[in-house]
Amino acid sequence: MDADFSVQRARMVDGQIRTRDVTNRPLLDAVREIPREAFVPGRRRSLAYIDEDLEILSASEQGPARYLMEPAQFCRLVQLAGVKPSDLVLDIGCATGYSSAVLSRLASFVVALECDPTLAEMASSTLADLDCVNVSVVTGPLEKGHASEAPYDVILLGGAVDYVPEAILDQLGEGGRLVAIVGRGNAARAHLFVREGGVVSSREEFNAAVMPLPGFERQKGFVF
């Protein structure tokens, strides 16, 4: 079975990711190395390498369903962020930890923020099993970020959001980059936010329809 997953992982890189203009060599190497199936619980494990968002926690009274982002869109976001070996990264909505594992191979240190205690526990356990020693899993509301470790060089939001809160943008250091998919469905687009001279600017980069991240819904009566 492990050999079969290795074949699926290679096919994911060559057939899903590289064909979407992901060319960053360290990123491709990280995705080839990290066993995505290890972050998928139960019977869904066999679906770890499908070319779409993968549900890893069903909706319940405690909260909405949670997903691992489609591999190609995740890699496009990471490439857009331009993660460097010296970077401190905040991974918002790490879920079971796959995104943090990949980022750990690219950055100096990763703070993995998760709001669901069960997912956070799974992330901590799996990351430890894979010797991702430069990742710290923390729990808290996703929309507030994790200010105690700020400023960050890179912030990644692991799902579609209606907007990026100022509280999170404030956690970017000078020269810091935040990547997020803003919008819903086919109208959503990946955005790159950059802090330069103390001012945060943003630009749209590419279309990207992925499942939403909880906590970033616009409230009725919101004034833009």
Sequence and secondary structure as in RCSB ss.txt:
>XXXX:A:sequence
MDADFSVQRARMVDGQIRTRDVTNRPLLDAVREIPREAFVPGRRRSLAYIDEDLEILSASEQGPARYLMEPAQFC
RLVQLAGVKPSDLVLDIGCATGYSSAVLSRLASFVVALECDPTLAEMASSTLADLDCVNVSVVTGPLEKGHASEA
PYDVILLGGAVDYVPEAILDQLGEGGRLVAIVGRGNAARAHLFVREGGVVSSREEFNAAVMPLPGFERQKGFVF
>XXXX:A:secstr
 HHHHHHHHHHIIIIIIGGGT   HHHHHHHHHS GGGGS GGGGGGTT SS EEEE  BTTB  EEE  HHHHH
HHHHHHT  TT EEEEET TTSHHHHHHHTTSSEEEEEES HHHHHHHHHHHHHTT TTEEEEES GGG  GGG 
 EEEEEEEEEES   HHHHTTEEEEEEEEEEESSGGG EEEEEEEETTEEEEEEEEE    B TT    TT   
